[in-house]
Amino acid sequence: MRTVRLGIIGLGVVGCGVLEVLRVRGEELARKIGAPIKVTKAAAKDISKKRSEVVDQAILTGDPFDVVNSPDVDIVVEVMGGETPALELALAAARNGKHIVTANKRLLAVHGEKIYSAVEAAGVELGFEAAVAGAVPIIRSLREGFRANRIEAVYGIINGTSNYILSRMADEGKSFGEILKDAQTLGYAEADPTFDVEGIDAAHKAAVLASLAFETPVDFKGVYIEGITAITPEDIEMAREFGYRIKLLAVAKRVNDSIEIRVHPAMIPSRHPMANVNGALNAVEVIGDFAGVNMLVGPGAGAGPTASAVMSDTLDIAERMVNGGAGKRPPMNAPGAMRKKIKARPVDETVSRYYLRFTAPDRPGVLAQLAGALGDNGISIASMIQRGRTEDKPVSVVITTHTAVEASLRKALAKIGALNVCAAPTMVIRIEGE
């Protein structure tokens, strides 16, 4: 019986999680695929670092290229993250005839087409379930379960850190900064949380999902990104009063002959299932022409969930190796020659409802000026609330709009800015899911 040989690049939380899965379930997994699985090479930045007994010191190397160049490795498991040298490692692994399993959403979002072309040309396979939403099997669902469908849209809460922060802000009424500091102490947020709270991590994942769902190359530079750092307890409370919850939402959808890909805070109706996905959980909603609306929910990060997703791909490829079918499956839903470029729709063309919070003086005529600027640009007001009343301090004026084109809203806000009646930048949150 042939042994399937793994080489692991990265022995952080996820890499050690993969080793733990093999330690606990290795014999059972071997029975399932018909062959034993063995880690024959592992690369880490610091090989002198003390690790658990699941790491065999004899297979360690400080050079990740030792893994992709080793004749004793069949499948390269890349869980180091980043773009460099991850791209060079992936391309080298493909050239050397090695299958690849990666959790690296940034790599795929920025360099995906290079990698997809390389693995297809080399006749090897690429697994990337762990790149998006951890244990939630959204990649497998798009590649297999929804394959017969024309995917119309994908919506996602796909960053656990941001969802954790927003959930606690809603539950406790505390500020973003207070919850972030606590989240860092508890291990829910990185020391440098920029990629999470500014929406970049979710945007990487959204680009990967869109490329797979719509069978098209995606230029990551065209993904619109906003983070959650400007969200205040007042916005959370106003959302509740209007019947919404605020989530960092990834949106990828077809609009006529183009696609929109954007990540930003959004107000979602409280009755919507996605509005009730709280804490560090992830959720992805897929809309297909035949399958209809489906939602998957689960843990999106951490050693266990991510290692589970990595091993799911690894076992799939290993099983095909044992049965002689590995390398025949294109990395995306269609071979590269069939993947057609779809035009990206600029965010200015987005059509949405909006929540607007102005900070303005409480004096006669101000509300009329705000409403007039909106009306002059074709934006209809659905509701208006003024919070507080004071003669010497600005107050919050909250407006929700009917459906409007984003370019028109931006023109209206520019006009309002020129009036010099607002004491702070206007808060804009899109309303989705209605």
PEURPE-V371162 format. One record per residue. N is the residue number from 0. RES is the residue in three letters. D_FIRST is the distance of its C-alpha to the first C-alpha in Angstrom with 1 decimal. Layout:
N,RES,D_FIRST + N,RES,D_FIRST
This chain:
0,MET,0.0 + 1,ARG,3.8 + 2,THR,6.5 + 3,VAL,9.6 + 4,ARG,12.5 + 5,LEU,16.0 + 6,GLY,19.4 + 7,ILE,22.3 + 8,ILE,25.8 + 9,GLY,28.3 + 10,LEU,28.2 + 11,GLY,31.1 + 12,VAL,31.2 + 13,VAL,28.5 + 14,GLY,26.1 + 15,CYS,26.3 + 16,GLY,26.0 + 17,VAL,22.6 + 18,LEU,21.6 + 19,GLU,23.2 + 20,VAL,21.3 + 21,LEU,18.0 + 22,ARG,19.6 + 23,VAL,21.0 + 24,ARG,18.4 + 25,GLY,15.1 + 26,GLU,13.5 + 27,GLU,15.1 + 28,LEU,14.1 + 29,ALA,10.3 + 30,ARG,11.2 + 31,LYS,13.3 + 32,ILE,11.1 + 33,GLY,7.9 + 34,ALA,6.0 + 35,PRO,7.9 + 36,ILE,10.9 + 37,LYS,12.7 + 38,VAL,16.2 + 39,THR,16.6 + 40,LYS,20.2 + 41,ALA,23.1 + 42,ALA,26.7 + 43,ALA,29.8 + 44,LYS,33.5 + 45,ASP,34.3 + 46,ILE,31.7 + 47,SER,34.3 + 48,LYS,34.6 + 49,LYS,33.8 + 50,ARG,30.9 + 51,SER,29.3 + 52,GLU,26.8 + 53,VAL,23.9 + 54,VAL,24.4 + 55,ASP,23.0 + 56,GLN,25.8 + 57,ALA,23.8 + 58,ILE,22.1 + 59,LEU,25.5 + 60,THR,27.6 + 61,GLY,30.9 + 62,ASP,30.3 + 63,PRO,28.3 + 64,PHE,28.1 + 65,ASP,25.8 + 66,VAL,23.2 + 67,VAL,23.6 + 68,ASN,23.9 + 69,SER,21.0 + 70,PRO,18.4 + 71,ASP,15.9 + 72,VAL,16.4 + 73,ASP,15.0 + 74,ILE,17.2 + 75,VAL,20.6 + 76,VAL,22.1 + 77,GLU,25.9 + 78,VAL,28.0 + 79,MET,30.8 + 80,GLY,33.3 + 81,GLY,36.3 + 82,GLU,36.8 + 83,THR,36.7 + 84,PRO,34.5 + 85,ALA,32.1 + 86,LEU,33.1 + 87,GLU,32.6 + 88,LEU,29.2 + 89,ALA,28.1 + 90,LEU,29.5 + 91,ALA,27.9 + 92,ALA,24.5 + 93,ALA,25.0 + 94,ARG,26.3 + 95,ASN,23.3 + 96,GLY,21.0 + 97,LYS,19.7 + 98,HIS,19.6 + 99,ILE,22.2 + 100,VAL,22.8 + 101,THR,26.4 + 102,ALA,28.9 + 103,ASN,31.7 + 104,LYS,34.3 + 105,ARG,36.9 + 106,LEU,34.8 + 107,LEU,34.1 + 108,ALA,37.7 + 109,VAL,39.3 + 110,HIS,36.8 + 111,GLY,34.7 + 112,GLU,35.7 + 113,LYS,34.8 + 114,ILE,31.3 + 115,TYR,30.8 + 116,SER,32.1 + 117,ALA,29.9 + 118,VAL,26.5 + 119,GLU,27.6 + 120,ALA,28.7 + 121,ALA,25.5 + 122,GLY,23.3 + 123,VAL,21.5 + 124,GLU,21.8 + 125,LEU,24.0 + 126,GLY,23.9 + 127,PHE,27.1 + 128,GLU,27.5 + 129,ALA,28.5 + 130,ALA,31.3 + 131,VAL,33.6 + 132,ALA,34.4 + 133,GLY,31.5 + 134,ALA,30.1 + 135,VAL,32.2 + 136,PRO,29.9 + 137,ILE,32.6 + 138,ILE,30.5 + 139,ARG,28.1 + 140,SER,31.3 + 141,LEU,33.0 + 142,ARG,30.0 + 143,GLU,29.2 + 144,GLY,31.7 + 145,PHE,34.8 + 146,ARG,33.6 + 147,ALA,36.2 + 148,ASN,39.0 + 149,ARG,41.4 + 150,ILE,41.2 + 151,GLU,44.8 + 152,ALA,44.4 + 153,VAL,42.2 + 154,TYR,43.9 + 155,GLY,42.3 + 156,ILE,42.9 + 157,ILE,40.1 + 158,ASN,41.4 + 159,GLY,41.3 + 160,THR,43.7 + 161,SER,46.4 + 162,ASN,46.0 + 163,TYR,46.2 + 164,ILE,49.4 + 165,LEU,51.0 + 166,SER,50.2 + 167,ARG,51.9 + 168,MET,54.8 + 169,ALA,55.4 + 170,ASP,55.1 + 171,GLU,57.1 + 172,GLY,59.5 + 173,LYS,58.7 + 174,SER,58.5 + 175,PHE,55.5 + 176,GLY,56.1 + 177,GLU,56.3 + 178,ILE,53.1 + 179,LEU,51.2 + 180,LYS,52.2 + 181,ASP,51.1 + 182,ALA,47.8 + 183,GLN,47.2 + 184,THR,48.0 + 185,LEU,45.6 + 186,GLY,42.7 + 187,TYR,42.9 + 188,ALA,44.3 + 189,GLU,43.6 + 190,ALA,46.3 + 191,ASP,46.8 + 192,PRO,46.4 + 193,THR,47.6 + 194,PHE,44.6 + 195,ASP,44.5 + 196,VAL,48.1 + 197,GLU,49.2 + 198,GLY,46.7 + 199,ILE,44.7 + 200,ASP,41.3 + 201,ALA,41.9 + 202,ALA,43.0 + 203,HIS,39.8 + 204,LYS,37.9 + 205,ALA,40.5 + 206,ALA,40.1 + 207,VAL,36.3 + 208,LEU,37.0 + 209,ALA,39.8 + 210,SER,37.8 + 211,LEU,35.1 + 212,ALA,37.5 + 213,PHE,40.0 + 214,GLU,37.7 + 215,THR,39.9 + 216,PRO,39.9 + 217,VAL,41.7 + 218,ASP,43.9 + 219,PHE,43.6 + 220,LYS,47.2 + 221,GLY,48.4 + 222,VAL,47.2 + 223,TYR,50.2 + 224,ILE,49.7 + 225,GLU,51.9 + 226,GLY,51.1 + 227,ILE,52.5 + 228,THR,54.6 + 229,ALA,57.9 + 230,ILE,57.4 + 231,THR,60.0 + 232,PRO,60.6 + 233,GLU,63.4 + 234,ASP,61.0 + 235,ILE,58.8 + 236,GLU,61.8 + 237,MET,63.3 + 238,ALA,60.0 + 239,ARG,60.1 + 240,GLU,63.7 + 241,PHE,62.9 + 242,GLY,60.0 + 243,TYR,57.1 + 244,ARG,54.4 + 245,ILE,53.5 + 246,LYS,49.9 + 247,LEU,48.3 + 248,LEU,47.2 + 249,ALA,45.0 + 250,VAL,46.3 + 251,ALA,44.7 + 252,LYS,46.5 + 253,ARG,47.7 + 254,VAL,51.5 + 255,ASN,52.6 + 256,ASP,51.0 + 257,SER,50.0 + 258,ILE,47.8 + 259,GLU,48.8 + 260,ILE,46.6 + 261,ARG,48.3 + 262,VAL,47.7 + 263,HIS,50.7 + 264,PRO,52.2 + 265,ALA,53.1 + 266,MET,55.1 + 267,ILE,53.2 + 268,PRO,55.1 + 269,SER,54.6 + 270,ARG,53.7 + 271,HIS,50.7 + 272,PRO,47.3 + 273,MET,46.4 + 274,ALA,49.6 + 275,ASN,48.3 + 276,VAL,45.0 + 277,ASN,46.0 + 278,GLY,44.8 + 279,ALA,41.7 + 280,LEU,40.2 + 281,ASN,39.3 + 282,ALA,40.0 + 283,VAL,39.5 + 284,GLU,41.5 + 285,VAL,40.6 + 286,ILE,43.1 + 287,GLY,41.9 + 288,ASP,44.3 + 289,PHE,42.7 + 290,ALA,40.8 + 291,GLY,43.9 + 292,VAL,43.8 + 293,ASN,40.7 + 294,MET,40.2 + 295,LEU,37.2 + 296,VAL,37.9 + 297,GLY,35.9 + 298,PRO,35.5 + 299,GLY,35.3 + 300,ALA,34.5 + 301,GLY,33.5 + 302,ALA,30.3 + 303,GLY,28.9 + 304,PRO,29.7 + 305,THR,28.7 + 306,ALA,25.4 + 307,SER,24.7 + 308,ALA,25.4 + 309,VAL,23.4 + 310,MET,20.3 + 311,SER,21.0 + 312,ASP,20.9 + 313,THR,17.8 + 314,LEU,15.9 + 315,ASP,17.4 + 316,ILE,16.4 + 317,ALA,12.8 + 318,GLU,12.6 + 319,ARG,14.3 + 320,MET,12.1 + 321,VAL,9.0 + 322,ASN,11.7 + 323,GLY,13.4 + 324,GLY,16.6 + 325,ALA,16.8 + 326,GLY,20.1 + 327,LYS,22.2 + 328,ARG,23.8 + 329,PRO,27.0 + 330,PRO,27.5 + 331,MET,30.6 + 332,ASN,31.7 + 333,ALA,32.8 + 334,PRO,32.1 + 335,GLY,34.4 + 336,ALA,36.8 + 337,MET,37.6 + 338,ARG,38.2 + 339,LYS,42.0 + 340,LYS,44.1 + 341,ILE,46.1 + 342,LYS,49.2 + 343,ALA,49.3 + 344,ARG,52.2 + 345,PRO,54.4 + 346,VAL,54.9 + 347,ASP,58.7 + 348,GLU,58.0 + 349,THR,56.3 + 350,VAL,58.2 + 351,SER,58.2 + 352,ARG,60.4 + 353,TYR,61.2 + 354,TYR,62.3 + 355,LEU,64.8 + 356,ARG,66.2 + 357,PHE,69.3 + 358,THR,71.1 + 359,ALA,74.7 + 360,PRO,78.3 + 361,ASP,79.9 + 362,ARG,82.8 + 363,PRO,84.3 + 364,GLY,82.9 + 365,VAL,79.5 + 366,LEU,77.7 + 367,ALA,79.5 + 368,GLN,78.4 + 369,LEU,74.8 + 370,ALA,75.0 + 371,GLY,77.0 + 372,ALA,74.5 + 373,LEU,71.7 + 374,GLY,73.9 + 375,ASP,75.0 + 376,ASN,71.4 + 377,GLY,70.7 + 378,ILE,69.0 + 379,SER,70.0 + 380,ILE,70.1 + 381,ALA,68.5 + 382,SER,69.6 + 383,MET,71.3 + 384,ILE,71.6 + 385,GLN,73.6 + 386,ARG,72.5 + 387,GLY,75.3 + 388,ARG,78.8 + 389,THR,80.4 + 390,GLU,83.1 + 391,ASP,82.0 + 392,LYS,78.2 + 393,PRO,75.8 + 394,VAL,74.2 + 395,SER,71.0 + 396,VAL,71.4 + 397,VAL,68.4 + 398,ILE,68.1 + 399,THR,65.5 + 400,THR,65.7 + 401,HIS,65.1 + 402,THR,62.6 + 403,ALA,63.3 + 404,VAL,62.0 + 405,GLU,60.9 + 406,ALA,63.0 + 407,SER,66.1 + 408,LEU,65.2 + 409,ARG,64.9 + 410,LYS,68.3 + 411,ALA,69.8 + 412,LEU,68.4 + 413,ALA,69.7 + 414,LYS,73.1 + 415,ILE,73.0 + 416,GLY,72.1 + 417,ALA,75.2 + 418,LEU,77.4 + 419,ASN,76.8 + 420,VAL,76.9 + 421,CYS,73.5 + 422,ALA,73.1 + 423,ALA,69.3 + 424,PRO,66.6 + 425,THR,66.0 + 426,MET,62.8 + 427,VAL,61.0 + 428,ILE,58.1 + 429,ARG,56.8 + 430,ILE,56.7 + 431,GLU,53.6 + 432,GLY,52.2 + 433,GLU,55.5
